[in-house]
């Protein structure tokens, strides 16, 4: 049995990155889920949205969490700009895309793993 760091290695922190592109619909507005995870899978995440300068309007994202605050809004992100937020215990990331927008998103996730 181990009761101190001399016989048990400390937990390691792993970072995972997810990147992608998005394009708004031709009609209306679409909510696109770009990330989901079970509660407790990640202790923290950084979520960024870049809205292309060619976009005609703003774009917004919502990150859900298993702890308060349970929702965090990213944006509205004006054309040609990037906005990001760090969220504890993230469980999903949804981008609300109106007509005439395009851009990219980046997610950095952090997880503790016991050796």
Backbone torsions as a table, in degrees:
resi	resn	phi	psi	omega
1	UNK	NA	145.9	-174.2
2	UNK	-120.0	131.5	-178.1
3	UNK	-125.0	4.8	179.3
4	UNK	-151.6	173.9	-177.1
5	UNK	-72.6	-10.6	-178.1
6	UNK	-72.3	-25.7	179.0
7	UNK	-114.3	-13.8	178.9
8	UNK	-122.2	128.9	177.4
9	UNK	-69.8	150.7	177.9
10	UNK	-71.1	162.0	176.1
11	UNK	-62.3	147.0	177.1
12	UNK	-103.0	149.4	177.7
13	UNK	-107.7	124.0	178.0
14	UNK	-108.6	143.3	176.4
15	UNK	-112.5	133.1	174.0
16	UNK	-118.6	140.5	178.9
17	UNK	-121.0	137.9	177.0
18	UNK	-129.5	129.9	178.5
19	UNK	-130.7	152.7	177.8
20	UNK	-166.9	172.8	178.2
21	UNK	-110.2	155.9	173.0
22	UNK	-140.2	151.8	176.4
23	UNK	-137.4	132.9	178.7
24	UNK	-67.3	162.6	-179.9
25	UNK	-74.3	173.0	177.0
26	UNK	-85.5	-20.6	178.5
27	UNK	-140.4	135.9	173.6
28	UNK	77.1	-151.1	179.9
29	UNK	-136.0	142.8	-177.7
30	UNK	-124.3	137.8	171.1
31	UNK	-99.6	116.4	-179.3
32	UNK	-112.0	121.4	176.6
33	UNK	-82.9	119.5	-177.7
34	UNK	-108.1	-6.9	178.1
35	UNK	-155.9	136.3	169.9
36	UNK	-142.3	149.5	178.2
37	UNK	-154.8	152.8	175.7
38	UNK	-68.6	153.2	178.5
39	UNK	-56.3	132.7	177.9
40	UNK	87.6	-4.2	-179.4
41	UNK	-66.6	-36.0	179.9
42	UNK	-129.4	139.2	179.5
43	UNK	-87.4	-15.9	179.3
44	UNK	-163.7	154.2	175.7
45	UNK	-150.6	148.5	174.0
46	UNK	-112.1	126.9	-174.3
47	UNK	-121.6	124.9	-178.7
48	UNK	-126.7	144.7	172.8
49	UNK	-125.1	128.8	170.5
50	UNK	-108.9	124.4	177.8
51	UNK	-101.7	119.3	-177.1
52	UNK	-56.0	146.7	176.3
53	UNK	-64.2	-20.5	178.4
54	UNK	-80.4	-9.0	179.4
55	UNK	-67.5	152.1	-177.8
56	UNK	-99.8	-5.8	-179.5
57	UNK	-154.7	-176.6	-178.5
58	UNK	-83.4	162.4	175.6
59	UNK	-129.5	149.2	-177.6
60	UNK	-132.6	148.2	175.5
61	UNK	-126.0	158.5	176.9
62	UNK	-132.3	126.9	175.2
63	UNK	-107.8	128.2	176.1
64	UNK	-99.2	148.7	-176.4
65	UNK	-134.5	157.3	177.8
66	UNK	-86.9	-2.2	176.2
67	UNK	-130.2	165.3	-180.0
68	UNK	-71.0	140.7	-5.4
69	UNK	-72.8	137.4	-175.0
70	UNK	-76.2	-18.3	172.7
71	UNK	-133.2	140.4	176.0
72	UNK	-130.0	127.7	-179.6
73	UNK	-93.2	137.1	174.0
74	UNK	-112.4	113.8	-179.7
75	UNK	107.5	-167.4	13.0
76	UNK	-67.8	139.8	-178.4
77	UNK	-99.5	114.1	179.3
78	UNK	-70.1	157.7	176.6
79	UNK	-53.2	137.7	178.0
80	UNK	81.9	9.1	-176.6
81	UNK	-125.4	161.6	174.6
82	UNK	-124.0	136.6	174.3
83	UNK	-133.3	139.7	179.7
84	UNK	-137.8	161.7	178.7
85	UNK	-144.5	148.1	171.8
86	UNK	-102.1	134.8	-175.7
87	UNK	-131.1	136.2	175.9
88	UNK	-83.7	139.7	177.3
89	UNK	50.0	55.3	-178.4
90	UNK	-68.7	144.8	176.8
91	UNK	-122.8	-22.5	176.2
92	UNK	-162.2	158.9	178.7
93	UNK	-138.2	120.6	-178.4
94	UNK	-121.6	134.3	176.7
95	UNK	-107.4	125.6	177.2
96	UNK	-91.4	111.2	-171.5
97	UNK	-112.9	112.6	172.9
98	UNK	-83.6	174.1	176.5
99	UNK	-60.3	141.9	170.7
100	UNK	84.3	18.1	178.3
101	UNK	-119.7	156.9	173.0
102	UNK	-156.4	159.4	179.9
103	UNK	170.2	-159.2	-178.7
104	UNK	-134.6	161.5	173.3
105	UNK	-132.1	154.8	177.9
106	UNK	-138.9	134.7	178.9
107	UNK	-128.0	127.2	171.6
108	UNK	-114.7	122.0	-176.3
109	UNK	-114.7	144.6	-177.6
110	UNK	-124.1	131.3	-175.5
111	UNK	-134.6	137.4	172.4
112	UNK	-90.5	132.2	178.0
113	UNK	-127.1	126.6	177.0
114	UNK	-81.8	135.5	-178.3
115	UNK	-78.3	NA	NA
